[in-house]
């Protein structure tokens, strides 16, 4: 049987310590990414390491927003932890917050296309500063584009877009949030039709060459002029020959050769030499009847051109008995002396 010896001791109590230390807890805000679309990237979720059994995170604030291309932190704060009895045990945790990353990339493609245009050459510059845009995010707009291009002479030049500025609905510059693809337009100047017509001339044969170096043309572009035309043609004898324009050169007011800006249509003139009137008169003659034939091969002429001559004329006529008959000139042949 045990004996109680408690009264045999003078007991001095010394307290021990029961220590509960804070539990380490890491709360990490989630990260997120997207291609720029003009709307804010927000990610309000999070991850945490293990809580004590029965505990839960009942409140937390995740703060972060990224709209333009770039990145910013997604920050967890204002957390509250409760146990299964809904008692606040937040202070029982040594909480380490870890920020997430919100990243918006600038891979959003927008295409800016300079306008194309076309006209017939008129001596003035063809320009067009218009453009079109495809692929902008909702609410964004292109507020300015520099379109550079000019074509004066016949041919094709590029119309080039550059120095664009894109803003959102709040007027903020979001150009850096886009991958811009510029597309050049075309400025096309077509050749102007031009008809150059050599002059026509006409005269009566006079033994000299008929030439005419004049010409006319349809309307040129303002400030342009025909600097040279060679007109080639000659007709001396009776008949018709072409009067041909060639070697046409056109210059603008600055003296620059712009011939290539014209579709030139040369039109020949005509050089017409008509026959000259010439009278050949057979001689008259008479005699008293003697039973023999009366003939006379002589003749006269008028209006021969200087330097020309009658090489031969056949005069045919004969009269034997009393009476008259024609003495007929024929088969005249003229030559140049």
Secondary structure, DSSP 8 states (H G I E B T S, - for coil): -----GGG--------------EEEEEEE--EEEE--SS-B----EEE----TT-EEEEEEEE--B-SSEEEEEEEEEEEEE-TT--B-GGGEEEEEE-EEEEEES-EEEEEEE--EEEE--SS-B----EEEE---TT-EEEEEEEE--B-SSEEEEEEEEEEEEE-TTS-B-GGGEEEEEE-EEEEEE-EEEEEEE--EEEE--SS-B----EEE----TT-EEEEEEEE--B-SSEEEEEEEEEEEEE-TTS-B-GGGEEEEEE-EEEEEE----EEEE--------SS-B----EEEE---TTEEEEEEEEE--B-SSS----EEEEEEEEE-
